[in-house]
Amino acid sequence: MPALTSSTAVPFPSTPVEDEAVERPERPEGPLRVLLVEPESEQSHQLVLSLSGHDVDITVCVDGAEALLRVGMMRPDTLVTSADPPEVDLETLVRVTRRATEIPILIGVGPGDSQRAMRALAVGATACVSRPYRIPELAALLRGSLPGADGGGPNGSASPAALRSGALELDALGHRLFVDGNPVNLALREFGIMDFLLRHNGRVVSREELWTEVWHKPLPPVNNTIAVHIRRLRHKLGDSEAQPRFIHTVRGIGYRLDTASGF
């Protein structure tokens, strides 16, 4: 089947009339129904096994065309797709799905997927998540995607998908960072670094930990990539290495995020 582009008309069952509000039906009780678009069988198999204990029921599709049919047939609670699905390009998959339903759409991104992910977010995707998938991160995003999850627990505590500390607030579902209430635009790797630092706020994080968590591979013997990203992050946060407000360098080890010292 030839690949569809974003300009190709794609038939979709029960597509609402333009300008008509799309209503999200009340979710029935039971496991979270996730539609996963994953062309690599090893990845999908591992994900199904890993999420089996998280009250998640996963239906796997190998390409975007099958996903569009299943979205119309099974009405899942959440769609999770790789950034480069076969048969139907990502932007079309998101755009057509969004015309029919308001379910969360999570994009699995890896190296080289930044531009596709940004275009998908622009047409209606909900958030990006690292791929290969990290189960704690994905499980938190899936929990946060449930209706009424914004308020968190019974005491109104924040959802795991939202991190707040001091002047910093990171919204994983919306892929946004706020400093003193002001939005800051971050690239995907920068967002991954901030997410990891915020989750370990106040603790020294080694360069090896950061690299493994954000880049998903061992740290090369000689590499200044992390330092370059930290420098860009500091600039965007209004921070500096000489007088750090948030990101402190621990010589010979790594970095420490300290939101308590923010002024």
KEKE-374941 format. One line per field, with one value per residue: residue in three letters; residue number from 1; y, z, x of N, C-alpha, C in turn. Coordinates in steps of 0.1 Angstrom, whole numbers, plus 5000, padded with zeros to 4 digits. Layout:
N
resn [ALA	...] $
resi [NUM	...] $
n.py [Y	...] $
n.pz [Z	...] $
n.px [X	...] $
ca.py [Y	...] $
ca.pz [Z	...] $
ca.px [X	...] $
c.py [Y	...] $
c.pz [Z	...] $
c.px [X	...] $
end
This chain:
263
resn [MET	PRO	ALA	LEU	THR	SER	SER	THR	ALA	VAL	PRO	PHE	PRO	SER	THR	PRO	VAL	GLU	ASP	GLU	ALA	VAL	GLU	ARG	PRO	GLU	ARG	PRO	GLU	GLY	PRO	LEU	ARG	VAL	LEU	LEU	VAL	GLU	PRO	GLU	SER	GLU	GLN	SER	HIS	GLN	LEU	VAL	LEU	SER	LEU	SER	GLY	HIS	ASP	VAL	ASP	ILE	THR	VAL	CYS	VAL	ASP	GLY	ALA	GLU	ALA	LEU	LEU	ARG	VAL	GLY	MET	MET	ARG	PRO	ASP	THR	LEU	VAL	THR	SER	ALA	ASP	PRO	PRO	GLU	VAL	ASP	LEU	GLU	THR	LEU	VAL	ARG	VAL	THR	ARG	ARG	ALA	THR	GLU	ILE	PRO	ILE	LEU	ILE	GLY	VAL	GLY	PRO	GLY	ASP	SER	GLN	ARG	ALA	MET	ARG	ALA	LEU	ALA	VAL	GLY	ALA	THR	ALA	CYS	VAL	SER	ARG	PRO	TYR	ARG	ILE	PRO	GLU	LEU	ALA	ALA	LEU	LEU	ARG	GLY	SER	LEU	PRO	GLY	ALA	ASP	GLY	GLY	GLY	PRO	ASN	GLY	SER	ALA	SER	PRO	ALA	ALA	LEU	ARG	SER	GLY	ALA	LEU	GLU	LEU	ASP	ALA	LEU	GLY	HIS	ARG	LEU	PHE	VAL	ASP	GLY	ASN	PRO	VAL	ASN	LEU	ALA	LEU	ARG	GLU	PHE	GLY	ILE	MET	ASP	PHE	LEU	LEU	ARG	HIS	ASN	GLY	ARG	VAL	VAL	SER	ARG	GLU	GLU	LEU	TRP	THR	GLU	VAL	TRP	HIS	LYS	PRO	LEU	PRO	PRO	VAL	ASN	ASN	THR	ILE	ALA	VAL	HIS	ILE	ARG	ARG	LEU	ARG	HIS	LYS	LEU	GLY	ASP	SER	GLU	ALA	GLN	PRO	ARG	PHE	ILE	HIS	THR	VAL	ARG	GLY	ILE	GLY	TYR	ARG	LEU	ASP	THR	ALA	SER	GLY	PHE] $
resi [1	2	3	4	5	6	7	8	9	10	11	12	13	14	15	16	17	18	19	20	21	22	23	24	25	26	27	28	29	30	31	32	33	34	35	36	37	38	39	40	41	42	43	44	45	46	47	48	49	50	51	52	53	54	55	56	57	58	59	60	61	62	63	64	65	66	67	68	69	70	71	72	73	74	75	76	77	78	79	80	81	82	83	84	85	86	87	88	89	90	91	92	93	94	95	96	97	98	99	100	101	102	103	104	105	106	107	108	109	110	111	112	113	114	115	116	117	118	119	120	121	122	123	124	125	126	127	128	129	130	131	132	133	134	135	136	137	138	139	140	141	142	143	144	145	146	147	148	149	150	151	152	153	154	155	156	157	158	159	160	161	162	163	164	165	166	167	168	169	170	171	172	173	174	175	176	177	178	179	180	181	182	183	184	185	186	187	188	189	190	191	192	193	194	195	196	197	198	199	200	201	202	203	204	205	206	207	208	209	210	211	212	213	214	215	216	217	218	219	220	221	222	223	224	225	226	227	228	229	230	231	232	233	234	235	236	237	238	239	240	241	242	243	244	245	246	247	248	249	250	251	252	253	254	255	256	257	258	259	260	261	262	263] $
n.py [4988	5022	5049	5073	5108	5140	5154	5137	5124	5107	5082	5079	5063	5076	5103	5135	5163	5193	5219	5210	5202	5178	5152	5135	5103	5089	5071	5036	5014	4995	4981	5005	5012	5009	5018	5008	5018	5002	4992	4975	4943	4932	4954	4960	4936	4935	4958	4952	4931	4945	4964	4950	4947	4972	4977	4980	4976	4965	4970	4961	4976	4974	4994	5027	5028	5006	5014	5036	5024	5008	5027	5039	5016	5004	5025	5035	5044	5058	5067	5055	5060	5053	5077	5074	5059	5031	5032	5052	5086	5103	5128	5129	5107	5116	5140	5130	5112	5130	5145	5129	5121	5130	5117	5112	5115	5100	5104	5084	5091	5092	5094	5118	5122	5146	5168	5156	5150	5176	5186	5169	5175	5201	5197	5184	5163	5150	5147	5140	5111	5093	5070	5041	5029	5040	5024	5034	5062	5061	5048	5067	5089	5076	5072	5099	5106	5098	5107	5134	5132	5154	5167	5149	5130	5122	5144	5164	5164	5167	5152	5124	5131	5157	5180	5199	5223	5248	5276	5263	5244	5215	5202	5172	5160	5181	5187	5210	5236	5257	5287	5306	5309	5315	5304	5282	5274	5242	5220	5185	5168	5186	5189	5163	5162	5182	5170	5147	5158	5173	5152	5142	5162	5182	5162	5150	5143	5121	5125	5102	5090	5108	5107	5080	5079	5099	5097	5070	5051	5039	5063	5079	5078	5103	5132	5161	5166	5167	5189	5210	5209	5215	5241	5255	5251	5265	5291	5294	5292	5315	5313	5308	5296	5307	5320	5302	5297	5275	5251	5235	5229	5201	5195	5171	5152	5156	5171	5192	5199	5226	5238	5252	5273	5292	5326] $
n.pz [5000	4991	5008	5027	5025	5042	5028	5017	5013	5038	5044	5072	5097	5110	5111	5125	5117	5103	5125	5144	5178	5192	5212	5240	5249	5279	5299	5302	5331	5340	5326	5312	5279	5254	5223	5204	5181	5166	5147	5152	5162	5185	5202	5207	5219	5242	5255	5259	5278	5299	5307	5317	5344	5351	5348	5321	5289	5260	5225	5196	5166	5134	5116	5104	5089	5097	5123	5120	5112	5135	5155	5149	5152	5178	5196	5215	5247	5247	5223	5213	5195	5173	5160	5133	5117	5096	5063	5067	5072	5102	5108	5093	5105	5131	5126	5114	5133	5153	5143	5148	5174	5209	5223	5242	5224	5222	5213	5205	5206	5192	5184	5158	5154	5160	5143	5131	5153	5164	5144	5146	5172	5166	5151	5168	5185	5218	5236	5239	5242	5254	5231	5226	5249	5282	5309	5335	5329	5307	5318	5337	5321	5308	5329	5336	5314	5317	5320	5342	5355	5360	5384	5401	5430	5458	5475	5458	5449	5426	5394	5384	5359	5359	5371	5398	5413	5434	5414	5391	5367	5352	5325	5315	5298	5282	5271	5281	5297	5325	5338	5366	5360	5333	5300	5285	5257	5248	5233	5224	5237	5256	5271	5281	5297	5317	5327	5340	5358	5374	5385	5402	5420	5439	5442	5433	5400	5379	5349	5334	5342	5333	5305	5299	5306	5290	5264	5260	5257	5262	5277	5256	5257	5253	5252	5248	5246	5266	5282	5263	5259	5286	5288	5269	5281	5305	5295	5285	5308	5321	5336	5350	5348	5365	5386	5395	5394	5392	5379	5390	5387	5395	5400	5383	5387	5379	5377	5396	5404	5419	5432	5454	5458	5441	5432] $
n.px [5009	5007	5023	5005	5001	5000	4982	4965	4932	4916	4893	4871	4854	4823	4830	4829	4807	4821	4830	4814	4811	4833	4825	4837	4831	4818	4840	4841	4842	4871	4902	4926	4923	4945	4957	4982	5006	5030	5057	5078	5080	5093	5096	5068	5059	5075	5065	5038	5041	5054	5036	5016	5010	4999	4973	4964	4952	4964	4961	4977	4989	5004	5008	5000	4976	4961	4957	4940	4916	4911	4909	4884	4868	4872	4873	4895	4910	4934	4958	4989	5018	5045	5070	5073	5052	5044	5029	5008	5016	5028	5017	4993	4980	4976	4961	4937	4928	4923	4902	4880	4880	4887	4907	4937	4968	4998	5032	5059	5092	5124	5160	5164	5137	5126	5115	5093	5078	5072	5056	5035	5025	5016	4993	4976	4985	4990	5013	5048	5069	5097	5113	5131	5106	5103	5091	5081	5078	5061	5039	5031	5023	5002	4984	4980	4965	4940	4904	4897	4921	4937	4936	4949	4953	4930	4934	4939	4965	4993	4993	5015	5024	5028	5051	5061	5081	5093	5101	5097	5078	5068	5051	5044	5025	5016	5040	5055	5074	5075	5087	5087	5060	5061	5061	5086	5103	5115	5138	5136	5155	5164	5141	5139	5162	5155	5132	5143	5161	5143	5128	5147	5153	5175	5193	5226	5232	5248	5268	5268	5244	5225	5230	5224	5197	5185	5195	5196	5217	5252	5275	5298	5335	5347	5330	5311	5284	5263	5272	5269	5241	5232	5243	5227	5202	5205	5207	5181	5166	5173	5195	5229	5263	5282	5267	5245	5210	5193	5204	5232	5266	5285	5316	5335	5316	5288	5256	5234	5200	5185	5159	5151	5168	5160	5153] $
ca.py [5000	5034	5057	5084	5121	5148	5160	5126	5123	5094	5079	5076	5061	5085	5116	5146	5174	5203	5229	5203	5198	5164	5148	5123	5095	5085	5059	5025	5008	4984	4985	5015	5006	5016	5014	5010	5017	4998	4983	4965	4933	4930	4965	4959	4925	4939	4968	4945	4924	4954	4972	4941	4950	4985	4978	4985	4966	4971	4965	4965	4978	4975	5005	5038	5025	4997	5022	5045	5016	5004	5039	5040	5004	5001	5037	5033	5055	5065	5062	5056	5057	5057	5089	5071	5047	5027	5033	5065	5094	5106	5140	5124	5098	5125	5149	5123	5107	5142	5149	5120	5118	5138	5109	5116	5109	5101	5102	5079	5098	5088	5103	5121	5123	5159	5176	5149	5151	5189	5188	5161	5183	5212	5193	5178	5153	5155	5148	5131	5102	5087	5056	5030	5034	5038	5020	5043	5074	5059	5045	5080	5096	5070	5075	5113	5108	5095	5118	5138	5130	5166	5170	5140	5122	5128	5156	5174	5164	5167	5139	5121	5137	5172	5181	5213	5226	5261	5284	5254	5235	5208	5195	5162	5157	5192	5189	5224	5239	5271	5293	5317	5310	5319	5292	5282	5264	5233	5209	5172	5164	5195	5185	5151	5165	5188	5160	5138	5166	5176	5140	5140	5176	5183	5152	5151	5134	5120	5126	5088	5088	5117	5102	5068	5082	5107	5092	5055	5043	5043	5076	5078	5083	5118	5137	5173	5169	5171	5202	5219	5210	5222	5255	5260	5251	5276	5303	5295	5294	5327	5308	5310	5287	5314	5322	5293	5297	5262	5240	5236	5220	5194	5192	5158	5142	5159	5183	5191	5209	5231	5248	5259	5285	5302	5338] $
ca.pz [5000	4991	5020	5026	5029	5050	5019	5011	5020	5044	5050	5086	5102	5120	5112	5128	5107	5106	5134	5154	5189	5194	5226	5244	5256	5293	5298	5310	5340	5335	5322	5302	5266	5247	5209	5202	5167	5167	5136	5156	5171	5198	5211	5211	5228	5255	5261	5264	5290	5309	5312	5321	5358	5353	5345	5308	5279	5247	5212	5188	5152	5129	5107	5106	5082	5106	5135	5117	5113	5149	5163	5146	5156	5192	5204	5226	5256	5244	5212	5214	5182	5170	5152	5119	5114	5082	5055	5069	5079	5115	5108	5089	5116	5142	5122	5111	5146	5161	5137	5152	5189	5217	5231	5242	5214	5227	5203	5209	5198	5193	5177	5145	5153	5165	5134	5129	5166	5165	5134	5152	5183	5161	5146	5178	5194	5232	5243	5234	5252	5248	5226	5233	5259	5296	5315	5345	5323	5299	5327	5343	5311	5306	5341	5335	5303	5321	5324	5356	5362	5362	5398	5409	5440	5465	5481	5448	5446	5412	5387	5381	5346	5361	5382	5402	5424	5433	5403	5379	5365	5339	5321	5306	5288	5272	5267	5283	5309	5329	5348	5372	5353	5319	5292	5279	5246	5249	5224	5230	5246	5267	5279	5288	5308	5327	5334	5348	5369	5383	5393	5412	5425	5451	5442	5423	5389	5371	5335	5329	5345	5323	5291	5297	5307	5279	5251	5259	5253	5271	5275	5250	5266	5251	5247	5255	5242	5278	5286	5254	5262	5298	5286	5263	5291	5314	5288	5283	5321	5327	5346	5346	5355	5376	5397	5391	5401	5392	5376	5396	5382	5406	5393	5383	5388	5371	5379	5407	5402	5432	5430	5466	5458	5431	5438] $
ca.px [5000	5015	5022	4996	5007	4990	4972	4956	4919	4915	4880	4871	4840	4817	4837	4819	4806	4830	4825	4806	4820	4836	4823	4844	4821	4822	4849	4836	4851	4880	4916	4928	4924	4955	4960	4997	5011	5045	5061	5088	5073	5100	5092	5054	5058	5080	5056	5026	5045	5058	5025	5005	5007	4995	4958	4964	4949	4970	4959	4988	4988	5017	5010	4990	4963	4953	4954	4929	4905	4908	4904	4870	4860	4873	4873	4904	4911	4946	4966	5004	5023	5059	5070	5074	5044	5043	5017	5002	5025	5024	5008	4980	4974	4972	4951	4925	4923	4918	4889	4870	4880	4896	4915	4951	4977	5012	5041	5071	5102	5138	5169	5160	5122	5121	5107	5080	5070	5067	5045	5023	5020	5010	4980	4967	4990	4990	5026	5059	5075	5109	5112	5125	5098	5106	5078	5076	5074	5049	5027	5027	5016	4989	4976	4976	4956	4926	4896	4897	4934	4945	4936	4957	4947	4919	4938	4942	4979	4996	4995	5029	5027	5030	5061	5062	5091	5098	5096	5097	5067	5070	5039	5048	5014	5016	5054	5058	5081	5072	5096	5080	5047	5062	5064	5099	5103	5126	5139	5132	5166	5164	5130	5142	5171	5148	5123	5151	5166	5132	5125	5158	5156	5183	5203	5236	5230	5260	5267	5264	5229	5218	5231	5217	5183	5179	5200	5194	5229	5263	5282	5311	5346	5350	5317	5306	5270	5256	5276	5263	5226	5231	5245	5215	5191	5207	5204	5167	5161	5179	5205	5243	5272	5289	5258	5234	5198	5187	5213	5245	5276	5293	5329	5340	5305	5276	5248	5223	5190	5182	5148	5149	5176	5155	5149] $
c.py [5012	5042	5069	5097	5129	5154	5150	5125	5108	5092	5075	5074	5072	5098	5127	5157	5185	5214	5223	5199	5183	5161	5135	5115	5091	5072	5048	5020	4997	4990	4997	5009	5015	5010	5018	5008	5014	4988	4972	4955	4931	4941	4964	4947	4929	4949	4962	4938	4934	4961	4963	4943	4964	4988	4985	4974	4971	4963	4970	4965	4979	4987	5015	5035	5016	5005	5030	5036	5012	5015	5040	5028	5002	5012	5035	5046	5064	5059	5065	5052	5061	5070	5087	5059	5044	5031	5047	5074	5099	5118	5137	5116	5107	5134	5142	5117	5119	5147	5141	5118	5128	5130	5114	5108	5111	5097	5096	5084	5092	5097	5105	5123	5137	5167	5169	5151	5165	5192	5181	5169	5195	5209	5185	5167	5159	5157	5138	5123	5095	5073	5052	5035	5031	5036	5030	5056	5072	5056	5058	5088	5090	5072	5090	5115	5105	5107	5121	5136	5142	5170	5161	5132	5129	5141	5167	5174	5163	5153	5137	5128	5151	5173	5196	5214	5240	5269	5276	5245	5228	5200	5185	5159	5168	5195	5204	5225	5254	5275	5305	5320	5313	5307	5293	5271	5256	5223	5196	5168	5173	5192	5173	5153	5172	5179	5152	5146	5170	5164	5137	5153	5175	5172	5154	5140	5133	5122	5113	5086	5096	5111	5089	5070	5089	5102	5077	5047	5047	5056	5073	5083	5098	5123	5149	5176	5174	5185	5213	5220	5218	5237	5262	5261	5263	5289	5305	5297	5307	5324	5311	5300	5294	5316	5315	5296	5283	5251	5243	5225	5214	5189	5177	5147	5145	5172	5181	5202	5213	5242	5256	5272	5295	5314	5345] $
c.pz [5000	5003	5017	5031	5036	5041	5014	5019	5025	5049	5064	5091	5112	5122	5115	5118	5112	5115	5145	5166	5190	5209	5229	5253	5270	5292	5307	5320	5334	5331	5312	5289	5257	5233	5206	5187	5168	5157	5141	5166	5184	5208	5216	5221	5242	5262	5267	5277	5302	5315	5317	5335	5361	5349	5331	5298	5265	5235	5202	5173	5146	5120	5110	5100	5091	5118	5132	5118	5127	5158	5161	5151	5171	5201	5217	5235	5253	5232	5214	5201	5181	5161	5137	5115	5099	5076	5056	5077	5092	5115	5103	5099	5127	5138	5120	5124	5154	5156	5143	5167	5196	5226	5231	5231	5219	5216	5209	5200	5202	5186	5163	5143	5157	5156	5132	5142	5167	5156	5140	5163	5178	5155	5156	5187	5208	5238	5236	5246	5246	5243	5222	5246	5273	5304	5326	5339	5315	5308	5334	5333	5308	5317	5340	5324	5306	5324	5339	5363	5365	5377	5407	5418	5447	5472	5471	5445	5431	5407	5385	5368	5348	5373	5385	5414	5423	5422	5390	5379	5352	5337	5311	5295	5278	5267	5268	5296	5312	5340	5353	5365	5338	5311	5286	5269	5247	5238	5231	5240	5258	5277	5287	5299	5320	5335	5344	5360	5379	5392	5403	5418	5438	5452	5431	5413	5381	5356	5328	5331	5335	5309	5289	5297	5295	5265	5249	5254	5262	5267	5268	5259	5265	5245	5255	5251	5254	5282	5276	5257	5276	5296	5279	5273	5301	5308	5288	5297	5328	5337	5341	5354	5367	5388	5394	5400	5402	5390	5380	5391	5395	5399	5394	5384	5378	5374	5390	5404	5416	5430	5442	5466	5448	5438	5430] $
c.px [5009	5013	5013	5003	4996	4980	4962	4943	4918	4901	4881	4857	4835	4824	4827	4819	4815	4823	4816	4815	4821	4834	4831	4835	4827	4829	4843	4846	4860	4894	4916	4931	4933	4957	4974	5000	5026	5049	5070	5081	5080	5096	5078	5053	5063	5071	5044	5029	5047	5046	5013	5001	5002	4981	4957	4962	4953	4966	4970	4985	5002	5019	4998	4976	4955	4949	4941	4916	4901	4904	4889	4862	4860	4872	4882	4904	4923	4952	4981	5010	5038	5058	5070	5066	5044	5030	5010	5012	5019	5014	4994	4973	4969	4960	4937	4919	4916	4905	4877	4869	4890	4905	4930	4959	4991	5021	5054	5082	5116	5147	5164	5145	5117	5112	5093	5071	5065	5055	5032	5017	5012	4996	4972	4972	4991	5004	5035	5064	5087	5107	5126	5118	5103	5093	5073	5071	5061	5037	5022	5019	5002	4979	4971	4966	4942	4917	4896	4910	4942	4946	4944	4948	4936	4922	4942	4957	4981	4997	5010	5033	5030	5040	5062	5072	5096	5092	5094	5084	5068	5057	5043	5038	5014	5030	5058	5066	5078	5082	5090	5066	5048	5067	5078	5099	5116	5126	5137	5143	5166	5153	5132	5152	5164	5138	5131	5156	5155	5128	5135	5162	5164	5194	5213	5234	5243	5258	5263	5249	5221	5218	5223	5202	5177	5183	5199	5205	5241	5270	5295	5322	5348	5337	5313	5292	5262	5259	5269	5248	5224	5233	5233	5203	5193	5203	5188	5160	5165	5189	5219	5251	5279	5280	5245	5222	5192	5197	5227	5254	5284	5305	5332	5329	5294	5269	5238	5213	5186	5171	5146	5157	5171	5150	5137] $
end
